[in-house]
Amino acid sequence: MTARIAVFPGSFDPFTNGHLETVQRASHLFDEVIIAVMTNTSKQPLFQPAEKLALITAATKSLTNVRAVEQSNELTVDFARSQGAKFILRGIRNVKDFEYERDIAAMNQVQAPKIETIILLAPKRYAFLSSSLIKEVAKFGGDISTLVPANVMQALKQKFSQKEG
């Protein structure tokens, strides 16, 4: 039987508890979950790819069938194929996310008909959560302790204290 491998792509800048919960849920559905860390070229990242990989690896260390890798500058379906994945995993928080992800899934189907997009709905407690919002709150010293893994919270504090100094 072929292993059920899913790729969970994103910029993860930073990795949030919403991302973590999606990965935890997916780890029960798939034999392997590959977190594909991408660089969003339209945004200025706070964390470098190596930092993101280290943070995600630490946050998911208890999930034995999950690994984080850097995705090179290529289509996600091509990356998925290179990893032997038949699924692309996406989490959605709201209708706006759904419309965006539906369009990407349709394009992915044109590019790679044998790769399916699987969508997991965010739980209500994380439906508002975004990496951009986390960065904004963290920058001004707000409480993000229930919104990101502890190691990510520490990394954010360190980043913003460096920027102030």
C-alpha positions as CSV (number, residue, x, y, z in Angstrom):
1,M,0.0,0.0,0.0
2,T,1.3,3.4,-0.9
3,A,2.0,5.8,1.9
4,R,-0.4,8.7,2.3
5,I,1.9,11.7,2.2
6,A,0.6,15.3,2.6
7,V,2.5,18.5,2.0
8,F,1.4,21.5,4.2
9,P,2.9,24.6,2.5
10,G,3.1,28.0,3.9
11,S,5.4,30.9,4.8
12,F,4.9,30.2,8.6
13,D,6.3,33.6,9.6
14,P,5.7,32.8,12.4
15,F,4.3,29.3,13.0
16,T,1.1,29.7,15.1
17,N,-1.0,27.4,17.2
18,G,-3.4,27.4,14.4
19,H,-0.8,25.9,12.1
20,L,0.3,23.5,14.9
21,E,-3.3,22.3,15.4
22,T,-3.7,21.7,11.6
23,V,-0.5,19.7,11.6
24,Q,-1.5,17.7,14.7
25,R,-4.9,16.8,13.1
26,A,-3.3,15.9,9.8
27,S,-0.7,13.7,11.6
28,H,-3.7,11.4,12.4
29,L,-5.0,11.4,8.8
30,F,-1.7,10.8,6.9
31,D,1.3,8.5,7.2
32,E,3.6,11.5,6.8
33,V,3.1,15.3,6.9
34,I,5.7,17.5,5.3
35,I,5.6,21.1,6.4
36,A,6.9,23.0,3.3
37,V,8.4,26.3,4.5
38,M,8.2,28.8,1.6
39,T,9.4,32.3,1.3
40,N,6.6,34.7,0.4
41,T,8.4,37.0,-2.1
42,S,5.7,39.7,-1.7
43,K,6.4,40.1,2.0
44,Q,9.5,41.0,4.0
45,P,10.0,38.0,6.3
46,L,10.7,38.4,10.0
47,F,12.4,35.0,10.3
48,Q,14.9,33.5,7.8
49,P,14.1,30.0,6.4
50,A,16.6,28.2,8.7
51,E,15.0,29.9,11.8
52,K,11.5,28.9,10.7
53,L,12.6,25.3,10.1
54,A,14.2,25.2,13.6
55,L,11.1,26.7,15.3
56,I,8.7,24.4,13.5
57,T,10.9,21.3,14.1
58,A,11.0,22.1,17.8
59,A,7.2,22.8,18.0
60,T,6.3,19.5,16.2
61,K,9.0,17.2,17.8
62,S,6.4,15.0,19.5
63,L,4.8,14.3,16.1
64,T,6.9,11.4,14.7
65,N,5.4,11.4,11.3
66,V,5.9,15.2,10.7
67,R,8.9,16.9,9.3
68,A,9.7,20.4,8.1
69,V,11.7,21.2,5.0
70,E,12.4,24.3,3.0
71,Q,10.5,24.4,-0.3
72,S,12.5,25.8,-3.1
73,N,11.1,28.4,-5.5
74,E,8.7,26.1,-7.4
75,L,5.1,25.3,-7.8
76,T,3.8,23.5,-4.7
77,V,2.4,20.6,-6.9
78,D,5.9,20.1,-8.3
79,F,7.3,20.1,-4.8
80,A,4.6,17.6,-3.7
81,R,5.5,15.3,-6.6
82,S,9.2,15.5,-5.7
83,Q,8.3,14.3,-2.1
84,G,6.0,11.5,-3.3
85,A,3.0,13.3,-1.9
86,K,-0.5,12.8,-3.3
87,F,-2.1,15.5,-1.0
88,I,-1.7,19.2,-0.4
89,L,-3.0,20.2,3.0
90,R,-4.5,23.6,3.6
91,G,-6.2,25.1,6.7
92,I,-8.9,27.7,6.3
93,R,-10.3,30.1,8.8
94,N,-13.1,31.9,6.9
95,V,-14.9,32.4,3.7
96,K,-12.2,34.6,2.3
97,D,-9.6,31.9,2.9
98,F,-12.0,29.4,1.3
99,E,-12.4,31.4,-1.9
100,Y,-8.6,31.9,-2.2
101,E,-7.8,28.2,-1.5
102,R,-10.5,27.0,-3.9
103,D,-9.0,28.9,-6.8
104,I,-5.5,27.6,-5.9
105,A,-6.8,24.0,-5.6
106,A,-8.5,24.4,-9.0
107,M,-5.2,25.5,-10.6
108,N,-3.3,22.7,-8.9
109,Q,-5.8,20.2,-10.3
110,V,-5.0,21.5,-13.8
111,Q,-1.2,21.2,-13.1
112,A,-1.3,17.9,-11.3
113,P,-4.7,16.0,-11.5
114,K,-3.5,13.2,-9.3
115,I,-2.7,15.5,-6.3
116,E,-5.7,16.3,-4.2
117,T,-6.1,19.4,-2.0
118,I,-7.4,18.5,1.5
119,I,-8.9,21.4,3.5
120,L,-9.1,21.4,7.3
121,L,-11.3,24.0,8.9
122,A,-9.7,26.0,11.7
123,P,-11.4,25.7,15.1
124,K,-13.3,28.8,16.2
125,R,-10.6,29.7,18.8
126,Y,-8.1,30.2,15.9
127,A,-10.4,31.5,13.2
128,F,-9.1,35.1,13.6
129,L,-5.5,34.1,13.8
130,S,-2.9,35.1,11.3
131,S,0.9,35.4,11.3
132,S,0.6,39.1,10.4
133,L,-1.6,39.8,13.4
134,I,0.7,37.8,15.7
135,K,3.7,39.9,14.6
136,E,1.8,43.1,15.1
137,V,0.7,42.2,18.6
138,A,4.1,40.8,19.6
139,K,5.9,43.9,18.3
140,F,4.0,46.0,20.8
141,G,4.4,43.5,23.7
142,G,0.9,42.1,23.6
143,D,0.1,38.7,25.1
144,I,0.4,36.0,22.4
145,S,1.1,33.1,24.8
146,T,-2.0,31.2,23.8
147,L,-1.6,31.8,20.1
148,V,1.9,30.5,19.3
149,P,4.1,27.7,20.6
150,A,6.3,28.7,23.6
151,N,9.5,28.5,21.5
152,V,8.0,30.8,18.8
153,M,6.9,33.3,21.5
154,Q,10.5,33.5,22.8
155,A,11.8,33.9,19.3
156,L,9.4,36.7,18.6
157,K,10.3,38.5,21.8
158,Q,14.0,38.2,20.9
159,K,13.4,39.5,17.4
160,F,11.5,42.5,18.5
161,S,13.9,43.3,21.4
162,Q,16.8,43.3,18.8
163,K,14.9,45.7,16.6
164,E,14.4,48.1,19.4
165,G,18.0,48.0,20.5
